[in-house]
Amino acid sequence: MVKLMVIQSKHVAVYVPALNRGGAERVAALLASGFFKAGWQTTLLVDFEASENRSLIDPGVPIHVLGNSHASSVFALTGFLRSQKPDMVLAIGGAANVKLSLARLFAGGQSRIVLSYHGRSDVGRGRLGHMSYSFAPWLGRRAAAIVCVSDGLLDHLRDDWNAPESKLTRIHNPVSVENAIPASHSDLLQRPPVVLGVGRLNPEKGFIALVEALPRLRSDARVVIFGEGSERANLLARAKQLGVQDRLELPGYRDDPWPCYAQARCFALTSRREAFGNVVVEALASGLPVVSTRSGGPDEILDHGRVGTLVDNGDIESLAQAINQALADPGDPAPRIARARTFDVQTAINSYLDLFNTILTRR
């Protein structure tokens, strides 16, 4: 077996539209900082400035702002590729995939590009995000590789959108599990019966199912959902209709998620579709029992039910029963914490750098 030469002192750029609220944005911040700490010259490219995940960026990583409009950002990205000539550019998400591919076409040169997909095509996204699926064969031919964050998402790109299989690879998202506040079994039993949800308050996250389950939960249980979005008013209204408004809390978004997990006895995810599910890893790392809908990525994270409970989408009765069981007996946190550690940041960094090394040594 021929051992590949290790690439050193190379320049990698990470392109994400902005460091605003969201799992993919947090991933971009963690990857950029990880590449820098591994000794690569690293630049973070954004269309516009946002502060939500700025604290995750190593101070040694410069942030280059491209421009608010799609046209201006593609133009500026083209100029960056021509002037800086990075060895590798990683795009985070559908819109970034399209714009980076166009800029690479306009710029020419030797920069290699790696595209990444963080969500399914049937989950709400903008026009460019949808284009990244419609044009997946074209994009794939121009990229050195396409990263999918779960096996299910890889199958979706290959089978439903004809992305070139030779370019596809799976790398799970990095999650900063080292910052978790892991609970013991006795800790969990001493906590109040709080059911935690974390994520954007939009229809795809399916939090309405968690509200629908609330009247069927034990009478002292409360549901706390951290996040913001368009569904806030709908969730509050439905809770009022069901007479459980005093048992639902929507405290808003938190930059630091770990203290949120430290107040709960169990975690529930009710997404209709979820390509990965960073919050599931965070809950496991915190030692919480997890109840999740069968929505794709969480099935893989939970090892298909071995370290958590999976229920069908729309089955409110099963969801409520599983949550009640987790509240009554949270179980042993140790296997959950061990599972979460397999998704740590360094594992993802090593996988990406191995991929970059393979690409850059390829003739």
Summary of the structure (lengths in Angstrom):
residues: 363
radius of gyration: 20.9
end to end distance: 16.9
largest distance: 66.5
contacts: 1291
relative contact order: 0.13
helix: 47%
strand: 17%
